[in-house]
């Protein structure tokens, strides 16, 4: 059996790892091994995600915890390097764009372990985003790149990535949504909250929540939205801390139009999103899920690494001060329209499995081609 390390460092990573874990488990050749770096860890939320995605407990937990970018990346590299000494894989798969993604890709590349990046080629064109640096460096360190869309393929080609390292596979996030849709549709999150028409909001990015002035603008705009439609705000722990520091949390919780709730599991949250009149967010993955579902999405950012959700989907980029005005227009009854984005079809994991199997069949020759300077 070929041992494949599947690396996850934050909750969104597990939504991408889960379909591939199940696809590899179903084959006679692969032994998928879940490695949780512990970059983001909340016991209750992690347990809920594992249950929702039918994942077992991780085989290995590095327990790196929170820290600054440099320290956290170094901790993951040290922890994963030690794991590769104890239980070396035949290949490593990293996903997304968090610090764990880059750290484990570097360890595998330096050890000449074949390494692949799932969700490769995404670019926002903004190197002020730490995630953008992680994306670029990860793609150039990896042997095999799995972009989700044609624009991501074009980004890789523009950066000089050889064609033999690129395999367009589609969006694996949609695999999780499609596989779990019957449970998502039946969940009843909004009904439990006593809501029928509402707007969902999520915020966590430093550019939005670390600046008290920007945070006040966002809170004021959400209150304006709530004058017409209730706003449901699952509160990210980081955002809660920033709201409290800005002396906004108590008054926001007291606002009858803005329903501040605890973070939700994957199934409960997507049920809430699927019934929303609109979503206001700064998240990456939600841009994709709302496009697939046809839910109007307002992304409070100046750019996105997922431009296909703007050109082909339901996503729009807006400034914080535009939230109320744009949400009013986006929530109009005729604004829902499911997107038709190629290969966002719920079958990406099968294409990834086939690509990985073919790649590993010639991994020796590929490694010599990709890492000729390694001794």
C-alpha positions in Angstrom: 0.0 0.0 0.0 1.2 3.5 -0.8 1.1 5.7 2.3 -0.3 9.2 1.5 -0.1 12.0 4.1 -3.1 14.3 3.8 -2.2 17.6 5.6 -4.8 19.8 7.3 -4.1 22.8 9.5 -7.4 24.7 9.7 -11.1 23.8 9.5 -11.5 24.7 5.8 -8.7 22.3 5.0 -10.8 19.3 6.2 -13.6 20.1 3.8 -11.0 19.7 1.0 -9.3 16.7 2.5 -12.4 14.7 3.3 -13.5 13.8 -0.3 -9.9 12.8 -1.2 -9.6 10.7 2.0 -12.7 8.8 1.1 -11.7 8.4 -2.5 -8.3 7.0 -1.6 -9.7 4.7 1.1 -11.9 3.1 -1.5 -8.9 2.1 -3.7 -6.7 -1.0 -3.3 -3.4 0.9 -3.7 -3.5 3.8 -1.3 -3.4 4.2 2.5 -4.5 7.8 3.4 -3.0 9.1 6.6 -4.6 12.2 8.2 -2.1 14.7 9.6 -3.6 17.6 11.7 -1.0 20.2 12.3 -3.1 21.9 15.0 -2.6 25.3 13.4 -6.2 26.2 14.3 -7.7 23.9 16.9 -11.0 24.0 18.8 -11.9 20.6 20.2 -15.6 21.1 19.9 -15.6 22.5 16.4 -13.0 20.0 15.2 -15.1 17.1 16.5 -18.2 18.5 14.8 -16.3 18.8 11.5 -14.9 15.3 11.7 -18.4 13.9 12.4 -20.0 16.0 9.6 -17.4 14.9 7.0 -17.3 11.2 8.2 -13.6 11.5 9.0 -11.8 9.5 11.7 -9.7 11.2 14.3 -6.4 12.3 12.7 -3.7 9.7 12.6 -1.2 12.3 13.7 -1.7 15.6 15.6 1.3 17.9 15.6 -0.3 20.3 18.1 1.5 23.5 16.9 -1.1 26.0 18.2 -1.4 29.7 17.5 1.7 31.9 16.9 3.0 34.5 14.6 3.6 33.5 11.0 7.3 32.8 11.2 7.1 30.9 14.5 4.0 28.9 13.4 5.5 27.9 10.1 8.7 26.9 11.8 6.8 24.8 14.4 4.9 23.0 11.7 8.1 22.3 9.7 9.8 21.0 12.8 6.9 18.8 13.8 6.3 17.4 10.3 9.9 16.8 9.7 10.0 14.7 12.9 6.9 12.8 11.8 8.5 12.0 8.5 11.4 10.5 10.4 9.1 8.3 12.4 6.5 7.4 9.8 7.7 8.6 6.3 5.0 8.8 3.6 5.3 7.8 0.0 3.7 11.1 -0.9 2.3 14.2 0.7 -0.8 16.2 -0.2 -1.2 19.7 1.0 -4.3 21.8 0.6 -5.3 25.4 0.6 -3.1 28.3 1.6 -2.5 28.4 5.4 1.0 28.3 7.0 0.7 24.5 7.4 0.3 24.2 3.7 3.6 25.9 2.9 5.5 24.4 5.9 4.7 20.8 5.0 5.3 21.3 1.3 8.8 22.6 2.1 9.6 19.7 4.3 8.4 17.1 1.8 10.2 18.9 -1.1 13.5 19.0 0.8 13.2 15.3 1.7 12.4 14.5 -1.9 9.0 13.1 -0.9 6.6 13.6 -3.9 4.3 16.4 -2.9 1.1 17.7 -4.5 -0.9 20.8 -3.9 -4.7 20.6 -4.0 -6.3 24.0 -4.8 -3.2 25.2 -6.7 -2.9 28.3 -8.8 -5.2 30.6 -6.9 -3.9 34.2 -7.0 -5.4 37.5 -5.7 -2.6 39.6 -7.1 -2.0 41.0 -3.6 1.3 40.1 -1.8 0.1 42.0 1.2 -1.9 38.9 2.0 0.1 36.2 3.9 -2.0 33.6 2.2 -0.8 34.9 -1.2 2.8 34.3 -0.3 1.9 30.8 0.9 0.1 30.0 -2.3 2.9 31.1 -4.6 5.7 29.4 -2.7 3.7 26.2 -2.2 3.0 25.9 -5.9 6.7 26.4 -6.8 7.8 23.8 -4.2 5.4 21.1 -5.2 5.8 18.4 -7.8 2.1 18.1 -8.8 -0.4 20.9 -8.9 -4.2 20.5 -8.9 -5.9 23.8 -9.9 -9.7 24.1 -9.5 -10.4 26.3 -12.5 -9.0 27.5 -15.8 -7.9 30.9 -14.4 -5.8 29.0 -11.8 -4.2 27.0 -14.6 -3.4 30.3 -16.5 -1.7 31.7 -13.3 0.6 28.7 -13.0 1.5 28.8 -16.7 2.3 32.6 -16.4 4.7 31.8 -13.5 6.6 29.3 -15.7 5.3 26.1 -14.1 5.9 23.2 -16.6 2.8 21.8 -18.1 3.5 18.2 -16.8 3.2 19.4 -13.2 -0.4 20.8 -13.8 -3.6 18.8 -13.8 -6.9 20.6 -13.9 -9.2 18.7 -11.6 -12.0 21.0 -10.5 -13.1 22.2 -7.1 -13.0 19.6 -4.3 -14.9 21.8 -1.9 -18.0 21.2 -4.0 -17.5 17.4 -3.6 -18.2 17.8 0.1 -21.2 19.9 -0.5 -22.7 17.5 -3.1 -22.0 14.4 -1.0 -23.6 15.9 2.1 -26.4 17.8 0.4 -29.2 15.5 1.6 -28.1 16.1 5.2 -27.5 19.8 4.6 -31.0 20.3 3.1 -32.6 18.5 6.0 -30.7 20.2 8.8 -33.1 23.1 9.6 -30.7 25.6 11.1 -32.7 28.6 10.2 -35.9 27.1 11.4 -34.3 26.4 14.8 -33.4 30.1 14.9 -37.0 31.1 14.1 -36.0 32.7 10.8 -37.4 32.5 7.2 -35.8 35.4 5.3 -32.4 36.6 6.5 -28.8 37.5 5.6 -25.8 35.6 6.8 -22.6 37.4 7.7 -19.1 36.1 8.5 -15.9 38.1 9.1 -12.4 37.1 10.3 -9.7 38.6 8.0 -7.3 40.9 9.7 -7.9 43.7 7.1 -11.5 43.9 8.3 -11.4 43.1 11.9 -8.1 44.3 13.2 -8.8 48.0 12.3 -11.3 49.3 14.9 -12.5 52.0 12.5 -13.2 49.4 9.7 -14.8 47.1 12.3 -17.1 49.9 13.4 -18.1 50.5 9.8 -18.9 46.9 9.2 -21.0 46.7 12.4 -22.9 49.8 11.5 -23.6 48.5 8.0 -24.8 45.1 9.3 -27.2 47.0 11.6 -28.5 48.9 8.6 -29.1 45.6 6.8 -30.9 44.3 9.8 -33.5 47.1 9.6 -34.9 45.2 6.6 -33.7 41.6 7.1 -32.4 39.9 10.2 -28.6 39.3 10.0 -27.2 36.0 11.4 -23.6 36.4 12.5 -21.8 33.2 13.4 -19.0 34.7 15.4 -15.4 33.6 14.7 -13.4 33.6 18.0 -10.8 36.0 16.5 -13.6 38.4 15.5 -15.2 38.2 18.9 -12.0 39.2 20.5 -11.6 42.2 18.2 -15.2 43.3 18.7 -14.7 43.1 22.5 -11.5 45.1 22.3 -13.3 47.8 20.2 -16.1 47.8 22.8 -18.6 46.7 20.1 -19.4 43.2 21.2 -21.9 43.9 24.0 -24.0 46.3 22.0 -23.9 44.0 19.0 -25.2 41.1 21.0 -28.0 43.4 22.4 -29.1 44.4 18.8 -32.4 42.5 18.1 -31.8 42.6 14.4 -28.4 41.0 14.4 -28.4 37.5 15.7 -24.9 36.7 17.1 -24.4 33.0 17.4 -21.6 30.6 18.1 -19.7 29.1 15.1 -21.5 26.2 13.4 -20.5 22.9 12.1 -20.2 22.3 8.4 -23.6 20.9 7.8 -25.5 23.3 10.0 -23.7 26.3 8.5 -24.3 25.3 4.9 -27.9 24.8 5.7 -28.1 28.3 7.0 -26.3 29.6 3.9 -28.5 27.7 1.5 -31.6 29.4 2.8 -30.1 33.0 3.0 -31.3 35.9 0.9 -27.7 36.9 0.6 -24.3 36.3 2.3 -21.8 39.0 3.4 -18.4 37.6 4.1 -14.6 37.9 3.8 -14.1 34.1 3.6 -12.6 32.3 0.6 -14.6 29.1 0.6 -18.0 30.7 1.0 -17.5 32.5 -2.3 -17.3 29.1 -4.0 -20.2 27.4 -2.1 -22.6 30.4 -2.7 -21.7 30.4 -6.4 -22.5 26.7 -6.7 -25.8 27.2 -4.7 -26.8 30.4 -6.5 -26.8 32.5 -3.4 -25.8 36.2 -3.9 -22.5 36.7 -2.1 -20.9 40.0 -1.2 -17.2 39.6 -0.4 -15.9 42.5 1.6 -12.4 42.6 0.1 -10.7 44.6 -2.6 -9.6 41.4 -4.4 -10.2 37.6 -4.5 -8.0 34.6 -5.3 -11.2 33.0 -6.7 -12.1 35.4 -9.5 -14.1 32.7 -11.3 -16.7 33.2 -8.6 -17.1 36.8 -9.8 -16.9 36.1 -13.6 -19.0 32.9 -13.6 -20.7 32.8 -10.2 -22.7 35.0 -7.8 -19.9 36.7 -6.0 -19.3 40.5 -5.9 -16.4 42.4 -4.3 -17.4 45.4 -2.2 -16.1 47.9 0.3 -17.2 47.8 3.9 -19.2 51.0 3.5 -21.2 49.5 0.7 -22.5 46.5 2.7 -26.1 47.8 3.4 -26.7 49.2 -0.1 -25.4 46.2 -1.9 -27.1 43.7 0.4 -30.4 45.3 -0.2 -30.0 44.9 -4.0 -28.4 41.4 -3.8 -31.3 40.1 -1.6 -33.9 40.8 -4.2 -35.9 37.6 -5.0 -34.7 37.4 -8.6 -31.0 37.4 -7.8 -30.5 33.6 -7.2 -28.8 31.8 -10.1 -26.8 28.6 -9.7 -23.4 28.9 -11.4 -22.1 26.6 -14.1 -18.4 26.5 -13.5 -16.6 23.7 -15.3 -15.6 20.7 -13.2 -17.4 22.0 -10.1 -19.5 18.9 -10.2 -18.9 16.8 -7.1 -16.5 14.4 -8.8 -13.1 16.2 -8.3 -11.8 13.6 -5.7 -12.0 10.9 -8.3 -9.9 12.9 -10.8 -7.4 13.7 -8.1 -7.0 10.1 -7.1 -6.4 9.1 -10.8 -3.9 11.9 -11.2 -2.0 11.0 -8.1 -1.9 7.3 -9.0 -0.6 8.1 -12.5 2.0 10.5 -11.1 3.3 8.1 -8.5 3.7 5.4 -11.1 6.5 7.6 -12.6 7.5 9.5 -9.4 11.1 8.5 -9.6 11.6 10.1 -13.0 9.5 13.1 -12.1 11.4 13.8 -8.9 14.7 13.9 -10.9 13.1 16.3 -13.3 11.5 18.6 -10.7 14.4 18.7 -8.2 17.5 18.3 -10.2 19.6 20.3 -7.7 18.8 18.0 -4.7 21.5 15.5 -3.8 
